[in-house]
């Protein structure tokens, strides 16, 4: 770490839980972000500013006018651009020391498994149930820690899965059905700052996992009710009959 990096990350280095070892771990890490919409747009800048070594940004969607109400990584000049490409440009502006790879596609199947095996942590910032289930299954199969977020209306949720920890539950243990929906923001709306709250929390948990500090909230669904300023937590256990992690 050169003098410029020491200065840049000095506020991290002052934290005894982080110090040189933790910051070096961040700089050597690789993170996959699935979805560069509201949650991703909030999490990505913190990952970049914190010095994560490489970011893989996956999203096949383009920026529309309705996105600008909450996806604050983008501006009017970005309308019509691929979100992953615009997010990558933002990362380069924030921290030129971060390597970024654009994946302008909807990752699934073999492509998702391949990318998952290349990274240390994955953030699920998608907006649909099928993708969350696919990302969870790939994370469990590759033993890659997963930080999953969701936000709709005034309600957000955060869930961390770490397949490296024995007997820890996965997303499918809690949400086991083949079909479910927490509502699409295009239909039900989403409160602008809510995605920032949840996306920032995803960045917090991802950075902790990468540095090996603190305690991940495994087996805990954390929810936030913005209307009533209320955080709640529901504990759950591993399902021995889970179709995803039960046999592992």
C-alpha distance (Angstrom), angle and dihedral (degrees) to the residues before:
residue distance angle dihedral
X1 . . .
X2 3.81 . .
X3 3.80 127.5 .
X4 3.81 92.8 -93.2
X5 3.78 91.5 53.8
X6 3.80 91.2 46.7
X7 3.79 88.9 55.1
X8 3.78 94.7 42.6
X9 3.80 94.5 52.0
X10 3.81 96.7 32.7
X11 3.80 93.8 119.1
X12 3.79 89.2 56.2
X13 3.79 91.9 45.6
X14 3.80 90.3 55.0
X15 3.80 89.1 62.6
X16 3.80 108.3 89.0
X17 3.81 89.8 -150.6
X18 3.81 89.8 58.7
X19 3.83 108.0 28.3
X20 3.81 120.1 142.9
X21 3.80 95.3 -45.5
X22 3.79 94.4 54.8
X23 3.78 94.4 46.2
X24 3.78 91.2 47.6
X25 3.80 89.1 51.8
X26 3.80 89.8 54.2
X27 3.79 92.0 49.4
X28 3.80 90.7 52.5
X29 3.81 96.0 45.7
X30 3.79 133.4 100.2
X31 3.80 123.8 -147.6
X32 3.79 130.7 -170.1
X33 3.81 116.9 -150.9
X34 3.80 113.3 -163.8
X35 3.78 106.4 -159.6
X36 3.80 127.4 20.4
X37 3.80 97.1 -155.3
X38 3.80 126.1 103.2
X39 3.81 98.2 -38.4
X40 3.79 94.6 38.4
X41 3.80 92.5 46.9
X42 3.81 88.4 56.6
X43 3.82 98.1 43.2
X44 3.81 100.1 41.5
X45 3.83 97.9 65.0
X46 3.81 91.7 53.4
X47 3.80 91.9 48.5
X48 3.80 90.2 49.8
X49 3.79 95.7 44.2
X50 3.80 91.1 47.9
X51 3.80 90.9 57.7
X52 3.80 104.7 -108.8
X53 3.80 102.7 177.2
X54 3.80 99.7 -133.0
X55 3.79 133.0 10.7
X56 3.79 123.0 -162.9
X57 3.80 108.5 -160.9
X58 3.81 117.0 -162.7
X59 3.80 123.1 -170.9
X60 3.81 132.8 123.2
X61 3.80 95.9 -166.0
X62 3.81 129.1 102.8
X63 3.79 128.0 -134.2
X64 3.81 114.6 -96.3
X65 3.78 131.3 -174.1
X66 3.81 92.1 -105.3
X67 3.83 89.8 58.8
X68 3.81 93.8 62.9
X69 3.82 92.7 73.9
X70 3.81 90.9 74.3
X71 3.82 111.7 0.5
X72 3.78 93.7 86.7
X73 3.80 96.0 174.7
X74 3.82 86.5 77.5
X75 3.80 135.3 60.7
X76 3.77 138.2 -166.0
X77 3.81 91.3 -84.0
X78 3.84 88.6 62.9
X79 3.80 95.9 60.1
X80 3.80 110.7 131.7
X81 3.81 94.4 16.7
X82 3.77 123.6 120.1
X83 3.79 108.4 -96.2
X84 3.80 92.6 -134.7
X85 3.81 91.8 54.4
X86 3.80 94.2 46.1
X87 3.81 90.1 47.0
X88 3.81 90.5 50.5
X89 3.80 90.5 53.0
X90 3.80 89.2 51.1
X91 3.80 90.6 51.5
X92 3.80 90.5 52.7
X93 3.82 90.3 51.2
X94 3.79 91.5 49.4
X95 3.80 98.6 45.1
X96 3.80 124.4 2.3
X97 3.80 89.0 -168.9
X98 3.79 92.0 69.4
X99 3.79 117.6 90.1
X100 3.79 112.0 -141.5
X101 3.79 131.1 -166.7
X102 3.79 121.9 -164.3
X103 3.80 117.3 -141.4
X104 3.83 104.4 -174.8
X105 3.77 93.9 -172.8
X106 3.77 143.5 85.3
X107 3.78 101.8 -101.8
X108 3.78 116.2 -137.9
X109 3.79 140.9 138.7
X110 3.79 116.3 0.9
X111 3.81 93.9 -3.2
X112 3.80 91.5 56.2
X113 3.81 92.5 46.1
X114 3.80 91.2 49.1
X115 3.79 94.4 51.1
X116 3.79 93.1 42.9
X117 3.79 90.7 56.9
X118 3.81 89.9 55.8
X119 3.80 98.5 58.0
X120 3.79 141.0 66.7
X121 3.81 97.6 -141.1
X122 3.81 135.5 10.6
X123 3.79 125.8 -151.1
X124 3.79 115.1 -154.2
X125 3.80 103.6 -151.0
X126 3.80 94.4 157.2
X127 3.78 125.0 128.5
X128 3.79 103.8 -137.3
X129 3.79 138.0 71.2
X130 3.79 97.5 -129.2
X131 3.79 92.5 56.9
X132 3.80 92.0 47.2
X133 3.79 90.4 53.7
X134 3.82 92.0 47.2
X135 3.80 93.2 48.4
X136 3.80 91.1 47.4
X137 3.81 92.4 50.7
X138 3.80 91.9 49.0
X139 3.80 91.5 47.0
X140 3.81 91.9 51.9
X141 3.80 92.1 46.6
X142 3.80 92.7 50.9
X143 3.84 94.6 36.2
X144 3.79 90.1 -123.4
X145 3.82 118.6 153.9
X146 3.80 112.1 -113.8
X147 3.81 130.7 -155.8
X148 3.80 109.8 -165.4
X149 3.80 125.3 -169.6
X150 3.78 137.5 178.8
X151 3.80 135.2 -177.8
X152 3.81 132.1 -178.5
X153 3.80 133.4 152.8
X154 3.83 103.3 -19.3
X155 3.82 95.9 -34.8
X156 3.79 129.1 95.5
X157 3.78 135.1 177.5
X158 3.79 137.6 -163.9
X159 3.80 128.5 -164.3
X160 3.81 129.9 174.8
X161 3.79 123.2 -157.4
X162 3.80 122.8 -170.7
X163 3.82 112.4 -179.5
X164 3.81 89.7 -174.0
X165 3.81 89.8 71.3
X166 3.78 113.7 82.8
X167 3.81 115.6 -114.6
X168 3.81 94.0 0.8
X169 3.83 113.0 143.8
X170 3.79 127.7 -118.3
X171 3.81 133.1 -142.1
X172 3.81 91.4 -93.3
X173 3.81 91.3 56.2
X174 3.80 87.7 66.4
X175 3.80 102.0 29.1
X176 3.76 101.6 34.9
X177 3.78 105.9 156.2
X178 3.78 126.3 102.9
X179 3.80 92.9 -126.5
X180 3.78 129.7 37.0
X181 3.76 139.1 135.1
X182 3.78 134.4 -164.2
X183 3.79 88.8 -166.5
X184 3.78 132.2 -85.5
X185 3.78 116.7 -101.6
X186 3.83 89.1 -136.4
X187 3.80 87.6 63.8
X188 3.80 104.7 30.1
X189 3.80 103.4 22.8
X190 3.79 131.5 -127.5
X191 3.80 130.5 -123.0
X192 3.80 106.9 -115.1
X193 3.84 101.7 -128.6
X194 3.81 92.5 43.3
X195 3.80 92.9 79.2
X196 3.80 88.3 51.5
X197 3.79 92.3 53.3
X198 3.80 94.5 49.6
X199 3.81 95.8 37.7
X200 3.80 90.8 51.9
X201 3.80 89.7 49.8
X202 3.80 89.0 52.7
X203 3.80 89.2 53.9
X204 3.81 90.2 49.5
X205 3.79 93.5 54.2
X206 3.81 93.4 42.3
X207 3.80 92.7 52.6
X208 3.81 91.0 47.3
X209 3.79 90.6 52.5
X210 3.79 92.4 48.2
X211 3.81 92.6 50.5
X212 3.79 96.0 37.9
X213 3.81 93.9 -126.3
X214 3.78 132.2 136.5
X215 3.78 123.8 -2.3
X216 3.79 126.0 -60.6
X217 3.82 113.8 -134.4
X218 3.81 94.2 -117.7
X219 3.79 115.5 175.9
X220 3.80 90.9 15.8
X221 3.79 127.2 109.8
X222 3.79 105.7 -155.2
X223 3.79 116.3 -159.6
X224 3.79 132.7 -173.4
X225 3.80 125.0 -154.8
X226 3.80 104.5 -162.2
X227 3.81 94.6 -172.6
X228 3.80 91.6 60.3
X229 3.81 98.7 27.5
X230 3.80 89.0 -123.2
X231 3.81 129.6 148.9
X232 3.78 115.2 -163.3
X233 3.77 134.7 -179.8
X234 3.79 133.0 -152.5
X235 3.78 118.5 -167.6
X236 3.79 120.6 -147.5
X237 3.78 136.4 174.9
X238 3.76 135.3 -136.2
X239 3.77 113.5 -80.3
X240 3.83 107.5 -130.7
X241 3.80 88.1 -153.5
X242 3.81 94.8 48.3
X243 3.80 109.4 140.3
X244 3.82 90.3 -141.8
X245 3.80 108.3 40.2
X246 3.80 104.3 6.4
X247 3.80 95.1 94.2
X248 3.81 96.1 44.7
